[in-house]
Structure formats: structure tokens, C-alpha cells
């Protein structure tokens, strides 16, 4: 009897492990030779098979190359988002949900690190694909109160949040606002920060790539325990300051 139980356990374990083993990391040289679409597929596989391996940072390496691809990565990302449809069994099988997760993550990364999506036709098409997926999730009953499952709650809320940021103020804009407050003593309201973001999107959509960010103590901002909060600011604020001067001049 014990032998039979062990056999069943081994079979079940094999069914779980074999699919994960089917995907193996590509070397950096292999990633460098890939097309933008192939690198997007690699990122999707990494999310599908190694999502819960928190020591695995292969996604960081793949994302580095996709950032270099920029807008060229979007057509394949749109295809993968359109494949995810939780209203149909076939639309959510085969790791389609995890692959969809990878795409909204990538969209957020591009929007915050490379170029604002709403500043180009390709980017707006990607945002529309994300919105279509969100509407399909709503049609499947996702996003309701008291839903604890990742797909119905975490996945839905994360996708919605990324789309809202792409349409308005994202993490880069928040870092710019914090930079102005700490470096130049300029306090921007949410309305002015959004107006400045729209100005940058219209004139310099690549502005997220102007500077890397860094985390610093947030000046006068404190938590309930009286400790200063960490905030993200831009390491090189000069171009943002110059653009803000243009923005103010454009308003007369």
C-alpha cells in the first residue's frame, strides 16, 4: 500500500516539475541575439514557470533588453494580452494568466523607465489591449468584493492600477514631484503634476529615461511613529527642472 501511495506521489510530483523544467534560462548572449518578440516571450515564460522563485532574477536580465527594444516590444505584448480571456476555459489555460501578468508588468516598466505609453500610437494600442483584458476580467466576475484569489483580486487590481498610471500620473511622475519638493522647494499639486506630465508626454515622451531614481528620506514626511518616510527622487534633476521652466512659460 505504501508503495502505491509513493508511486502516486511521484507521478503527481513529476507532472508538476516536468513543465517547469521544460523552460530553462537563456544566457545573456542568447538573449542578445533574440528579436524583441522573442524576448517578450522569454519574459512571459519566466513569469509563468519561475514566478514563485524569489531568488531567481532572470527577469531582471530579460527586462534590460526589453527596455532597449522599447516600443518594438509592444506588438508581441499586445498579442499575449489579447490571448488572455477568463470568460473562456481556453482563454485562461496554459499559463495565459501568468503570461498576462508578465505583460502588465512589462508595460509598467516601459512606461516608468523608457517612454510614456500614451505618447505614441503603439503605446496607446498597448494600453487599449490592457483595457480590453480588464473588461474581459470584469465580464468573468473578477474585481468583486471579498475575492481572495490572486486572479480575481490581485491580478485584476494590479492590471487596473497599471492602466490608470499609464493614463495619468505614474511612479516616475511621483518621483519628479518629490524631486522638485526636496531639491527646489517646489510643491506641485496633483493637478499641476498631471498637467506637467501631460506637457512632458506631448513634448518629451522619453522623459522617464532621463534619469535613474534613488530612495532618500522624504524631508518633512513622517509616518505614524514619527519617522521620516523614504521617497524616490531623480538622481539627475536638471533636465526635469528645465522642462518645468518650459512648462511654466507655455502657460504664460
C-alpha positions, 0 to 999 in steps of 0.5 A, spaced: 500 500 500 505 504 501 508 503 495 502 505 491 501 511 495 509 513 493 508 511 486 502 516 486 506 521 489 511 521 484 507 521 478 503 527 481 510 530 483 513 529 476 507 532 472 508 538 476 516 539 475 516 536 468 513 543 465 517 547 469 523 544 467 521 544 460 523 552 460 530 553 462 534 560 462 537 563 456 544 566 457 545 573 456 548 572 449 542 568 447 538 573 449 542 578 445 541 575 439 533 574 440 528 579 436 524 583 441 518 578 440 522 573 442 524 576 448 517 578 450 516 571 450 522 569 454 519 574 459 512 571 459 515 564 460 519 566 466 513 569 469 509 563 468 514 557 470 519 561 475 514 566 478 514 563 485 522 563 485 524 569 489 531 568 488 531 567 481 532 574 477 532 572 470 527 577 469 531 582 471 536 580 465 530 579 460 527 586 462 534 590 460 533 588 453 526 589 453 527 596 455 532 597 449 527 594 444 522 599 447 516 600 443 518 594 438 516 590 444 509 592 444 506 588 438 508 581 441 505 584 448 499 586 445 498 579 442 499 575 449 494 580 452 489 579 447 490 571 448 488 572 455 480 571 456 477 568 463 470 568 460 473 562 456 476 555 459 481 556 453 482 563 454 485 562 461 489 555 460 496 554 459 499 559 463 495 565 459 494 568 466 501 568 468 503 570 461 498 576 462 501 578 468 508 578 465 505 583 460 502 588 465 508 588 468 512 589 462 508 595 460 509 598 467 516 598 466 516 601 459 512 606 461 516 608 468 523 607 465 523 608 457 517 612 454 510 614 456 505 609 453 500 614 451 505 618 447 505 614 441 500 610 437 503 603 439 503 605 446 496 607 446 494 600 442 498 597 448 494 600 453 487 599 449 489 591 449 490 592 457 483 595 457 480 590 453 483 584 458 480 588 464 473 588 461 474 581 459 476 580 467 470 584 469 465 580 464 468 573 468 466 576 475 473 578 477 474 585 481 468 583 486 468 584 493 471 579 498 475 575 492 481 572 495 484 569 489 490 572 486 486 572 479 480 575 481 483 580 486 490 581 485 491 580 478 485 584 476 487 590 481 494 590 479 492 590 471 487 596 473 492 600 477 497 599 471 492 602 466 490 608 470 498 610 471 499 609 464 493 614 463 495 619 468 500 620 473 505 614 474 511 612 479 516 616 475 511 622 475 511 621 483 518 621 483 519 628 479 514 631 484 518 629 490 524 631 486 522 638 485 519 638 493 526 636 496 531 639 491 527 646 489 522 647 494 517 646 489 510 643 491 506 641 485 499 639 486 496 633 483 493 637 478 499 641 476 503 634 476 498 631 471 498 637 467 506 637 467 506 630 465 501 631 460 506 637 457 512 632 458 508 626 454 506 631 448 513 634 448 518 629 451 515 622 451 522 619 453 522 623 459 522 617 464 529 615 461 532 621 463 534 619 469 535 613 474 531 614 481 534 613 488 530 612 495 532 618 500 528 620 506 522 624 504 524 631 508 518 633 512 514 626 511 513 622 517 509 616 518 505 614 524 511 613 529 514 619 527 519 617 522 521 620 516 518 616 510 523 614 504 521 617 497 524 616 490 527 622 487 531 623 480 538 622 481 539 627 475 534 633 476 536 638 471 533 636 465 526 635 469 527 642 472 528 645 465 522 642 462 518 645 468 521 652 466 518 650 459 512 648 462 511 654 466 512 659 460 507 655 455 502 657 460 504 664 460 
